[in-house]
Amino acid sequence: MIRPQRQPTSKPSIGMTAALFAGISLLFACGPSQPPSANKTPGADVETSAPAKGSAFDLLPLKQGNRWTYEVESTTTDARGSVLAVGLRTWEVESVKEGDGWKEAIIKELTDQGELVNTYDVRVTADTIAFKSITQGGKKYTIQPPLPICKWPMKQGEQIQWTGTGITQDPNLKLKTTITFQGEMEVDTAEGREKAYRVEIISEPADGSNSPASRSIYWFKPGVGVVRNVDTQLGRNMARKTILRLKGATIQ
């Protein structure tokens, strides 16, 4: 079981905020594809039927210095076959700013050598976690309007619909996204089984064309954050599936 290390709570730093994870990875593939299947990940989940509790602030604890380290497996498949890459990724809250009922954070994604991969700008209120932008390779992709990951609390099977731009390299490609709350599950992490709330996000072109499609699943554990993420990207000549399992967390 993941037991986050707790830092002293006296005078926590407050700055700009830092937030989320690889499931919102940019869709770099292009060409005809089909939306990923909505079926559950085999063997990963066991439903517990527990009702949603707490607030969105509990699902993603945002304080400067909070860190999550994940074991990563990424499989890329194309006409030549499949290639598996493994490693570690760390998400670290670089800065946080907050107001009356909201927090915004900047979250850095780092390799195990400390190299910057992506930067995420996330806004959290009592009932919403939303992505505002992603910076990759020095270029910032602004998401319009901000993409909600959840509206909390949600009932099992409840859905949110979002249409907007900014989560692909094409700034004019409008995507249609469905966010589905699938309830509390027991799920595999790097440290064993955890109870966590499962949220599935499926995106495809709003005009119905066969362009890139993605499916991302988050498992949120209150007081800890994301304990598992599975992200699938489909393109014309390739597919990529990335699995993150929480290895450890430092939460203030």
Secondary structure as UniProt FT lines:
FT   STRAND          5..6
FT   HELIX           22..24
FT   TURN            42..44
FT   STRAND          45..47
FT   HELIX           56..59
FT   TURN            64..65
FT   STRAND          67..78
FT   TURN            79..80
FT   STRAND          81..99
FT   TURN            100..101
FT   STRAND          102..111
FT   TURN            112..113
FT   STRAND          116..125
FT   STRAND          128..136
FT   TURN            137..138
FT   STRAND          139..151
FT   TURN            156..157
FT   STRAND          159..165
FT   TURN            171..172
FT   STRAND          175..189
FT   TURN            190..191
FT   STRAND          192..205
FT   TURN            206..207
FT   STRAND          213..221
FT   TURN            222..224
FT   STRAND          225..234
FT   STRAND          238..251
//
